[in-house]
Amino acid sequence: MVSSHPAGLPGRGEFSYGVATASYQVEGAIGADGRTPSIWDTFTQVPGAIRDGSDGATACDSYHRVEEDLALVAGLGVDHYRFSLAWPRILPGGTLAAGVEARGLDYYDRLVDGLLERGISPMPTLYHWDLPQVLEDDGGWLNRDTGRHLADLARVVHDRLGDRVGMWATLNEPYCSAYLGYAAGIHAPGRVLGTGAHVAAHHLLLGHAWAAEALRDAGARDVGIVLNLAPVWPERPEAAEVADGVDAIRNRVWLGPLTDGAYDDGLLAVAPELRDPDVVRDGDLAAVRGSAEWIGINYYTPERPDLAAAGEPAGVPVYPGVEGLVMRPREPLTDIGWEVDARGLTQVLADTHARTGLPVLVCENGAAYHDTVVDGAVDDRARVDYLRDHLAAVTAAREAGVDVRGYVAWTLLDNFEWAEGYTQTFGIVHVDRQTRNRIPKASYHWYATHVGERG
């Protein structure tokens, strides 16, 4: 075991670089060493759920290629490697009472030690969407107890890794977990509950607060949460009301409780479920308030809400309760259909820091573009341009006085991209789908050079 003084959140005025992955997207080995099914293992078997009919059974096979992937991370010269912990590898029964799987912890032990041996600080996220299926069978994030089980996971993981990890994230993108997973059904667990998903959002916030408390009680510092916040740019003044609903569900449902310990009136207008005292109980929002030392921001695209025209289908399932809504992204678009506008990153960093008073980090940023291997190389110039422009947007925010402390590129490897399967490639390293051989792309080499020059 490598012993090291854990590196935590960079200090004010300091800036770090990193690269990110997520457990279900890269690890594979879904039946290895006691791991049990997650909600994504179940969801991928639903006909039509995944665009290309694939799953994460093998993914990038990172579970068996730790050394190879560590070498790729080290080759970038980054300060941090952001990864997530597969809940069903560590607590295969979902709960502490059902037992701890030491072999799952052993894998993350090797990963953390390998990073430290290479001078890279580990930046683990407790929950990046791979909930044990056994917990979903008991209600998933509609059940308050799931948050308590997340806190138990935090204790177990800190007990094994806490001497070498100085910076923790509790949740990644709870908006997606709640609204893509429980409102629209386009992500696992595939429930289509509409406004019932607001209950899942509240329980995710509670899970964050309880897990953060468990980490701190165990001696952790620098505990944060990672949110996929977005600037909301209404297409015209008449769309102001629907734009407020979008902003409420995308941004304020998280930032209000974290900062003020409250859900605001505009949010409650589209999410009356959050007025229910059986859902939001006494003390819940007080527990969430002040529970993060930093905010991670995953930024890809702005949101452009508008009112539906006469005869135009209205309503966006991932924004339940916002009536008459349509989205109108503008070109240029990435291959996944997301608008490219780096100005949105500058804005969301500034707005979030001003709203919360907390340090902010870019914890994911990247683009899906089609790549072609030619003579053993990938010249992904569009992705290089995207990264360059968005890093410039971070610099603009810092020069304006925003307390931005880091940038983490998404993602190291072409991976299992959730409902898109393997049809969308965000990686700066190409992964051959048959052999799993890795080829660093032009974007990998560009990012390594940028980091080496310290931007």
N, C-alpha and C positions, 0 to 999 in steps of 0.2 A: 504494500500500500504506500502510495506517495504521500508524504506529509508536506503540507504547504500552508502558508497563511492565506486564507481565502480572500480573493480579490472581489470586492463588492462594487457598488455603484460608483462610477467615476465621480470625482469631486467637481464642484461648480467650476466652470472654465475649462475642464478637461473634456476629452472626446475620445471615444473608443469605436472600433470597427468590429463587426462580427458577420457571421453567416448562420443561417438557420435551416433546420429540418424539423419534421414531426414524426413521432414514432410509427403510427400506422402507415404513413406515406412512404417510409423508407425501410423499415426493419424486416418485413416479411416474417418468416418462421412463426406463423400464427399458432402452430401446435407444439412448439418447442418448449422444453424445460418447464412444463406445468402451466403454460399460458392457456387461458380459457377464452372463449369467444367474446368479442366486443360487439357493440351495436353495429359497427361497420362490417364486421364479418357476416352478421345476419342480413343487413340491408343490401349488401352487394349480391346476395342470392335472390333478391326480388327481381323478377323479370322486368326489364325496362328501367330499373332504378339507375343503372350506370350506363353512360352513353355508349361505351364500347363493350359492355357486358363483362368487364374485367373485375378484378378484386385485388386486395392487398396481400394475398396469401404469400407471395414471394416479394412483391414490390421491388426494391433495389437490393434486397438481400443483405442489408447493412448489418443485420444481426450476426452474420457470418463473415462480414468483410470490415470489421472494426478497424483493423490496422490500415487497410487501403483507404478508407474514408478519413481517418485521422491524418494520414499523409496529405490528402487533398486539402483539408482544413488548414493544416500547417503551411502548405504551399502558398496560401493567400496572405500569410503574415498578419492575420487578424488577432484581435485581443480576446474575443469571446466566441464561443460556439454555443448557439442556442439550440436546444433539443428538448423533446418532451419525454415524459415517463409513461410507459404503457401501464395503465392501471391494472389490466387483467394479467400482466406478467408478475406483478408484485403482490396483489391481493386477488388471486384467481377466483375466490368466492365473492369478491366485491367488498367484503367487510373484514375488519380486523378479527372479529370473532371467528370467521371462517378460515383464518390462517394466513401466514405470510409465506410466500414462495422465495426461498433464499436464492435460487438459481436466477430468478429475474433480477434481484438486487445485485447479484454477482456481475451480470452483464453491465449494469450501469456503473458499478465499481470499476470495471475494466475501462469503460469509456472515460470516466472522470480521471482516472489515473493516467490514461493515455494522453488526455488533453494537457494535464499539468506537466507531464514529462516533456511536452513540446512547448511549454510556456504559454498555453492558452487557458483562459479562465472558463470553467463550465458555467452555463446559464440555463438551468433546467426550468421547464414549465411542468407543473403538476398535472394539468389536464388540457390536452389538445384533442378532445372529442371522442376518444376511444373508451367510452364508458363500458364496464363489464355488462354483458347482456343480462346477467342474473339480476343486476340492479334495475335495468330497464323493465324486466319482468315484474318488478315490484313498484313500478311507477316512474322510474327514471328521475328526471329533473322536475317532474310534477309532484314528487315526494320530497318533503323537507329533509327527511333522513339521509338523502343522498349527499347533502352538504356535510352532514356529520361524518359520513363515511369518507368524504374527501379530506376532512380534517385528520382522520385516522391515517389515511395514506400519507399525509404530510408528516405526521409524527414518525411513521415507519421509515420513510425515505430520509428524513433528517437524521434519524438515529444512525443510519448507515453512511450517509454522504456529507452530513453537515459540517464535519471537520475540514472539508475541502471545497465546499461551495459557499460563496459569500453573497450571492445574489439570486433571489428566487422570484419566479412568477407563479401565481396561482392558476389563473385561467387564461386560455387563449381564445379571443373572439367569442365571448358568450353570446353576442348578437346572433352569430351563426348557429350556435348550439340551440338557442331558444327559438329563433324565428325561421330559420331554414329547416331545423329538425322537427319542431313541434307545431309551427303555424302552417308552413307551406308543404312540408313533407318531402322536400327535395334533397335533404340530407338525412342521415340516420338520426333518430330511429324511424323516420318516415311517417310521423303522425301529422294529420291535417286537422288541426284544432282551431285555426284562426286565432281569435283573440284569447282563447284559452292558453296560448303560448306565453302570455304575460306572466302567468303563474310560474312557468319555468324560468323566465328571466329573473324574477324575484328570488327564487331558490338558488339560482346560480350565484347571485350576489351574496346571499347568505353563505353559500359554500365557500366563496372567496374569503369572506370575513372570518369564518370559523377556521379555515385552513391557515390564513395569515396569523391568526391568534395562536394556533398550535405551533407554527414555525417559530414565532417569537418566544413563546413559552419554552421552546426547546433550545433557545439561544441564537436563533437566526436574526440577521439584520438585513436591511435593504430588500424588503418584500414588496412586490408590486403586482400589477394586473395588466394584461395586454388586451387592448380594445381595438377593433377595426372601425375607428371613427372616420367620418367623412364630412367634408364641407357640403352644405346643401345650398344649391344655387337655383332658385325658382326661375322658370323660363320667362315668366311675366308677372306683373304685380298681382294679377287675379289669382295666381297660384300660391299666394302667401300662406293661406290656411293649410293647404295640403303639405306645403313645404315645412310648416311648423310641426305637423304630425310626423313627417319623415325624420326631422331633426330630433323629435322627442324619442322615437323608438330607436333610431340609430345611435344617438349620442347622449341625450339627457337622461334616459332611463338608467344609465350607468353613472354618469358624472354627478348627477344631482344627489343620489344617496352617498356616493363616495366623498363628496365635498360638503354637502349641507345636511345630510341625513334625512332627505325628503324627496318625494316625487312631486314635481311641480304641477300646477293646475292644467297646463297645456297637455302634458302627458296623460294626466288622469282623464282628460276629455276623450282621448282615443283608447285609453286602457282602464276602463272603470273597474276591471277585476282587481286592480291594485288599491282600490278603496275597501275591499272586503277584509274585515278584521280577522277572519279565519285564515286569510292568506298572508297579509302583512300584520303580524302580531306585534304587541307591545315589545319594544326593545329591539326589534329587527333592524330598523333603519339606524338606530343609535350604534348598533354593532358594526354596521357597514361604514358609517362615517369615520373618516380618518384611518381606514384600515390599509391604506397603501402609502408607501414611502415614495413611490414613483409610478408614472403611467407610461406604459408601452403603447405605441401607436403603430398599427399596421395600416399602411396607406397604399391604395392602388388606383383609385378613381374617385372623382366627385360624383355627387348625385344631382340630377337635374329634374326635379319634379314639375309636373304641369297638370292642369285640369284636362280631363278627357274631352275631346270634341264630340259634337252630336253624332251618335251612332258608333263611336269608338269604344271598344271594350275597356272598361275601367276597373281599377282595383289591382293592387300589386300584393300578392299573397304574403311576401316577406315583410309587409308593413300593414299588419292586420288592424282594422279599425279606422284606417285613413280612407275615407270615401272619395270616389271620383278621381283617383290618382292614376297618372301614367308617368313613365320615365322617358326622357328624350336625350339620351347620350349623344354627344357630338363627335364627329371624326376629328382626329384619327383615333382608331380603335385598335386594341390588341386582338390577337386571334380569338380570345375568349369573349370578345365583345365589350371590353371595358374601355371607356374614354381615357385618353392620355392627356393629362394636364398637370404638370408639376407644380403649378401655382397653388393647387389645392393642398399639397403637402406643407408648403410654407404657412398657409392659412390655418390648417388644422393643428399644427404645432403651436402656433401663436395663440390660437383660441383656447386650446387645452391648458397651456401653461397659465394663461390669464385667468381661466375659469377655476383652476384647482390650486394654483400656487405651487405645484409640485414640479420636480424635474421631469422631463419627458425624454423618451428614447424612441427612435424609429426601430421597431422590432421586426417588421417585415416590409419589404418594398421590392418589387420586381415585376416582370412582364412575361406573358405567354406569347411566344412567337414560334412559328414553324421553323425547324432547323433541318439542314441537310448536311450529311457527312460527305465531304469531298476529299479524297486522298488522305483519309484519316484525320481530318480537321473539320471544325465547325466555325464558320465565319458569321457569327450572329450580330451583325452591325446594328440592327434595330434595337436589340437588347442593350448593347453598349451605349447607344444614344439615350435610351430610357434611363439607365443607371446614372449616366453623366448628368442629365438634366435634373434628376431628382436629388442627387447629391448637391448640385448647385442650389436647389431649393432649400435644402437643409442649411447650407452655408448662409443663404439669405435670411433665414429665420434667426440663426445665431448672431449675425451681424446686426439684426434688429433688436437684440437683447433677450431673445427667448432662451430659456435655460435648457438647451438640447444637449444631451450628454453622450449620444451614441447613434450609430446607424448599423443596422443588421440587414444584409441582403437576403432576399428570398429568391431562390433557394439553392442549396449546394448541388442537388442532384435532380435530374428529370425523374419525377416520382409518380405515385398513384395520386392523381389530382381529384380525389373525392368523386362527386357525381360525374365528372368529366372523364374518369378513368385515366387512360394513358394518352388521350387525344390532345391534351394541352401540356406544353413543356415550358416550365418556368426556370429550369435549372441553368446554372452556369457550367455544369458538367453534364455532358450527354451520357445517357445510360442505354446501352443496347438492350432491347427488350428480350432478345433470345439468350445472349451470353452474359448479360449484366456487366460487360466490360465498360469502363469509364473512359471518356475522352474529354479533357478540359476544353471548353469553348474559348473563342476569342474574348468573350465577356469575363471569363475566369481570369485570363491573363491581364485584361485591362483593369479589373478590380484589384488584383494583386499589385499591379504597378501603382494604382491610385493609393492604396493603403500604404505601400512602401514609401511613397512620397509624402504621406500624411496629409493628402488632400489640400 
